[in-house]
Amino acid sequence: MNLTILTYPDKRLKQKSKNVTKFDENIHKLLDAMNETMLLSNGIGLAAIQVNHPLNILILNIPDSEGNQPTENLMEIINPILIKKEGSTVYQEGCLSVPGFYEDIERYETITINYQDRDGNTKTLDADGLLSIAIQHEMDHLTGNLFIEKLSYARRKKFEKEYKKAIKEKRL
């Protein structure tokens, strides 16, 4: 089941997500549909809010060295909590909810999170590099924030102008 990805400036993207309390067949179906949607959209991460489900769920599948995203690399992260953050790094990010735009964003270099898997088991994950960046990007969605909100005022104004122009010219 392919889901529809909400795109900026859809106000539903601003919702704060709620914790998952029932780890049942409905959550499993949502996770499976999110994975299918993310892969069909050539994404590496997707938060449930991006498909209009305001739940603290995100999935990630960082491509391997050949650019493949095998199912065994899929990470399903439910109710994540950031427990440790260190360092700083800048990476050019994009977003399925802000198609066609990429910006350099500063994030923590390494993070540790606690989360639950699809069956409600509690896990801890240490992440660095692209995985750390992707988790932080998706966790921002869970609080109703998009990566473009991290831009400087001047760059954000430039983005708004470029985005409106792209919509008008039907490039998006």
C-alpha positions as CSV (number, residue, x, y, z in Angstrom):
1,M,0.0,0.0,0.0
2,N,1.6,3.2,-1.2
3,L,0.9,6.2,1.0
4,T,0.8,9.9,0.0
5,I,3.6,12.0,1.2
6,L,2.6,15.4,2.5
7,T,4.6,18.3,1.1
8,Y,5.5,21.7,2.3
9,P,3.7,24.0,3.1
10,D,1.0,21.5,4.2
11,K,0.1,22.5,7.8
12,R,-0.3,18.8,8.8
13,L,3.5,18.6,8.8
14,K,3.5,21.0,11.8
15,Q,1.7,18.6,14.1
16,K,3.4,17.1,17.1
17,S,3.5,13.3,16.9
18,K,2.2,11.2,19.8
19,N,3.8,8.1,21.3
20,V,2.8,4.7,20.1
21,T,1.3,2.7,22.9
22,K,-0.2,-0.3,21.0
23,F,2.3,-2.4,19.0
24,D,-0.3,-4.3,17.0
25,E,-1.1,-5.3,13.4
26,N,-2.1,-1.7,12.6
27,I,1.4,-0.5,13.4
28,H,3.0,-3.3,11.5
29,K,0.9,-2.4,8.4
30,L,1.8,1.3,8.7
31,L,5.5,0.4,9.0
32,D,5.3,-1.8,5.9
33,A,3.4,0.8,3.9
34,M,5.9,3.5,5.0
35,N,8.8,1.4,3.8
36,E,7.2,0.8,0.4
37,T,6.4,4.5,0.1
38,M,9.9,5.6,1.1
39,L,11.6,3.2,-1.4
40,L,9.2,4.2,-4.3
41,S,10.1,7.8,-3.5
42,N,13.8,7.2,-3.5
43,G,14.1,8.3,0.1
44,I,16.4,7.0,2.9
45,G,14.1,8.0,5.7
46,L,10.5,8.7,6.4
47,A,8.6,9.9,9.5
48,A,5.0,8.8,10.0
49,I,3.8,12.4,10.1
50,Q,5.0,12.8,6.5
51,V,2.3,10.3,5.5
52,N,-0.3,12.0,7.7
53,H,0.0,9.7,10.7
54,P,1.1,11.9,13.7
55,L,2.8,9.1,15.6
56,N,6.4,8.9,16.9
57,I,7.5,6.5,14.2
58,L,10.4,6.8,11.7
59,I,12.0,4.4,9.3
60,L,15.5,4.6,7.8
61,N,17.3,2.6,5.2
62,I,20.7,4.0,4.4
63,P,21.9,2.8,1.0
64,D,24.9,0.5,0.9
65,S,28.1,1.1,-1.1
66,E,26.3,0.1,-4.4
67,G,23.3,2.3,-3.6
68,N,21.0,-0.6,-2.7
69,Q,18.6,-0.5,0.2
70,P,18.2,-4.2,1.2
71,T,15.3,-5.0,3.6
72,E,17.7,-6.3,6.2
73,N,19.1,-2.8,6.5
74,L,15.7,-1.3,7.3
75,M,15.5,0.4,10.7
76,E,12.1,0.9,12.3
77,I,12.4,3.4,15.2
78,I,9.3,4.0,17.4
79,N,9.1,6.5,20.2
80,P,12.8,7.6,19.9
81,I,14.4,9.6,22.7
82,L,17.7,11.4,22.2
83,I,19.9,10.5,25.2
84,K,23.3,11.6,24.1
85,K,24.7,14.0,21.5
86,E,28.2,15.0,20.6
87,G,30.2,17.1,18.1
88,S,29.0,19.0,15.1
89,T,28.8,18.2,11.4
90,V,27.3,19.8,8.3
91,Y,25.6,17.7,5.6
92,Q,23.6,18.6,2.5
93,E,20.1,17.4,3.3
94,G,17.0,16.9,1.3
95,C,13.5,15.9,2.2
96,L,10.6,14.0,0.6
97,S,8.3,16.6,2.0
98,V,10.3,19.5,0.4
99,P,11.0,17.9,-3.0
100,G,13.8,19.2,-5.2
101,F,15.6,21.3,-2.5
102,Y,18.9,20.5,-0.8
103,E,20.6,22.6,1.9
104,D,23.6,22.4,4.2
105,I,22.4,21.8,7.7
106,E,24.3,21.6,10.9
107,R,23.6,18.5,13.1
108,Y,25.2,16.6,16.0
109,E,28.0,14.3,14.7
110,T,27.2,11.4,17.0
111,I,24.0,10.6,18.9
112,T,22.6,7.8,21.1
113,I,18.9,7.1,21.2
114,N,16.6,4.8,23.0
115,Y,13.6,3.6,21.0
116,Q,11.2,0.7,20.6
117,D,11.0,-1.8,17.7
118,R,7.8,-2.9,15.9
119,D,7.1,-5.3,18.8
120,G,7.6,-2.8,21.5
121,N,11.0,-4.0,22.6
122,T,13.3,-1.3,24.0
123,K,16.6,-0.8,22.2
124,T,19.5,1.6,22.3
125,L,21.3,2.8,19.2
126,D,24.6,4.7,18.8
127,A,24.8,6.5,15.4
128,D,27.3,8.6,13.6
129,G,27.7,9.8,10.0
130,L,24.7,9.8,7.7
131,L,22.7,7.5,10.0
132,S,23.0,10.1,12.8
133,I,22.0,12.9,10.5
134,A,19.1,11.0,9.1
135,I,17.8,10.1,12.6
136,Q,18.0,13.7,13.7
137,H,16.2,14.9,10.5
138,E,13.4,12.4,10.9
139,M,13.1,13.1,14.7
140,D,12.6,16.8,13.8
141,H,9.5,15.8,11.8
142,L,8.1,14.2,14.9
143,T,8.1,17.6,16.6
144,G,6.6,19.3,13.6
145,N,9.9,20.8,12.3
146,L,11.3,20.7,8.8
147,F,15.0,21.0,7.9
148,I,14.4,24.4,6.2
149,E,13.6,25.9,9.6
150,K,17.3,25.5,10.5
151,L,18.3,27.9,7.7
152,S,19.4,31.4,8.4
153,Y,16.7,34.1,8.0
154,A,18.3,35.3,4.7
155,R,18.6,31.8,3.3
156,R,15.1,30.9,4.4
157,K,13.7,33.9,2.5
158,K,15.6,32.9,-0.6
159,F,14.3,29.3,-0.3
160,E,10.7,30.6,0.1
161,K,11.1,32.6,-3.1
162,E,12.7,29.7,-5.0
163,Y,10.0,27.3,-3.8
164,K,7.1,29.5,-4.8
165,K,8.7,30.0,-8.2
166,A,9.2,26.3,-8.7
167,I,5.5,25.6,-7.8
168,K,4.4,28.4,-10.2
169,E,6.5,26.9,-13.0
170,K,5.1,23.5,-12.1
171,R,8.5,22.0,-11.5
172,L,7.1,20.6,-8.2
